[in-house]
């Protein structure tokens, strides 16, 4: 953790074993603390600032799953050029999740207005689970449909290095995976 974006942060304790099935996300956020995520890939680390004040339910869900190692080893199953990289499905099919769904959480100040926006993937209103995506450019048509809950603050170049995968056009290319998703707090 040599990054200037992580000074003063300590890693949150993770469960000993990986879990991928839950009935709901338990509350894990501590009021007044700031949270960041370190998403590690074979290309390097992506550091994400989480917006726990504007999207507390969504950030809590993400942190809860990360602390249970839910995302470790999960593929980027949909990586579309000039759009976004999607992950968070333990089955790698684009249809999997944590075993529960939760409501949309939109904040007027959080928009899909730049590269590196972290947002929930869903199958329609109030169907959030574990899948999320990171934008490659502004995607304003997603505002009010997908809950923004973070922003990449370091490692944008790692997004560019991800293998492009379009599930609609199978190519046999091996997807990149999240080797580890750690949460840090201060």
N, C-alpha and C positions, 0 to 999 in steps of 0.2 A: 504494500500500500504506500508507494512513494509519491503518489499524485498530490499536487497542491489542493485539488478538490476534495481530498480525504483527510486533510489536516484536522486533528481534533476529534475525528470519528473513530469509534471502536466497532469491531464486528459483533453483531448480535449472535447469541448462541443458537446453533442449529440442532435439530433432532439427530439422534444417532443413526437412525435408519430413514430411508426414503419412503414417503407415503404418497399415494396418488388417488385416494378415495376418501371423501369426507361427506358429512351431512350438512355442514355449514362452516363458515370461517369464524373461528373464535376471535375475540378481541385481543390483539397483541400490541397495538400502538400505545405508547405512553404519551399523554398530553404534554405539550411543551417541547418535545424532542423533534429533531429534524432527522429525516431518513433519506438514505441514498442506496442505490443498488449497484453492484458490480457484476455485470453480465460478462462472463468469460467465454471466449470462443478460441478456436485454433489460430485465429488471426490476431488475437489480443483482447484487451478488456474494453468494455463500453461502460462508462460511469454515467448513471442516471440520477438526476435530482427528482425526488418524489414529492408531489404536491399534497401532502397530508392535510394541510389546512383547508384547501379548496375542494378536495375529493377524499375525505377521510374514510368512507366505507370502501371505496375502490382501492385506495392505498393499503388499508388494513387487509383486504383480501389478498392482494399481491404479496405483501410482507408475510402474512400467515402461510401462504403456500410455499414461498421461498424458504422460510424457516423450517419447513418440513421436507426440504430438498425436492419438492414436487417438480421443479423445472430442470434439475440436473439431468443431463443426457437427453433432453427433449430437442427435437429437430426444428429447424426453421422450415416448415413444410410448404410455405408459400412466400416466395421472394420475387416480386414483380418489379422489373426495371422502371424507374421514374415514378414509382408509387410507394411501396412499403415492403417490409419484411415481417411476416407473421409467424408466431410460435406459440407455445403454451399448451399444446395438445399432447398428452403423454402417449396417445396411440399413433401420432404422426399422420393421421388421416384428415385432419381438419374438422372432425366431428366429435372429438373427445373433450372431456372436461373433468372437473373435480368431484362430480356427483351432486352438485347443487347449482342453482342459478341465483343471481341477485339483481336488484333494480338498477336502472341507469342513474348516474349521478353527474349532472352537467353543471358547470360553473361558467357564468358569462365571460369571465376573463380568460378561460382556457380554450384555445382554438387550435385547429390543425393548420397553423399559419407558417410553418417552417420545417426544415429538415430536422429529424431527430425527435419529433413529438411521440411520446409514449401514450398509447390509447388502447382501450378494450376492444377486442373483436367480439362480434355477437351475431346471432341469427335473427335479429329483430329486436324490438323494444323489450327491455327488462329480461334479457337472456344472457347476461354476463356470467362468466364462470372463471376459467383460467387463461383463455387465449387472449393474447395481446399482439399489437403490432407497433412498429417504429416507422415513421414516415421518411421517405427519401426526398420529399419536397413538400411545399404547401398543398394541402388537400381540403380546401374549405367546404366541399360538398359533404364531408363527413361530420361537420359541426352539428350538434344536436342529435346525432345518430349514434356516435361512438364516444364514450367517456374518456376525455384526456385526463391523465393522472401523473404525468412526468415529462421530463425533457432530458435528452442526452446532453451532458455538459463536457464530456471528454470521450474521444474514440469514434467520432463521426466517420473517420476513414475506415474503421472496421466494418461499418454498414456497407460501404462501397465494395469491400472485399467478399461479402457473402455471396455464395453460389446462387445464381438466379434459378428459381424453381417455379414452374407454373403447373399446378395440379391438373389443369384442363388440357395440358399438352405433355403427357409423361415422356421423359427423355432418358430415364435410367441413371441420371446424374445423382450422386450421393449428396444429400443435403448437409449443410453445416448444422452443428448441434451446440446447445448451451452446455459447456462442460461443467460450469458451476455458476449458480446465481446466489451471491452473498448479499446480505443486508448489513449496512453500517449505520450507526446512529450517534448523535451527540446532543 
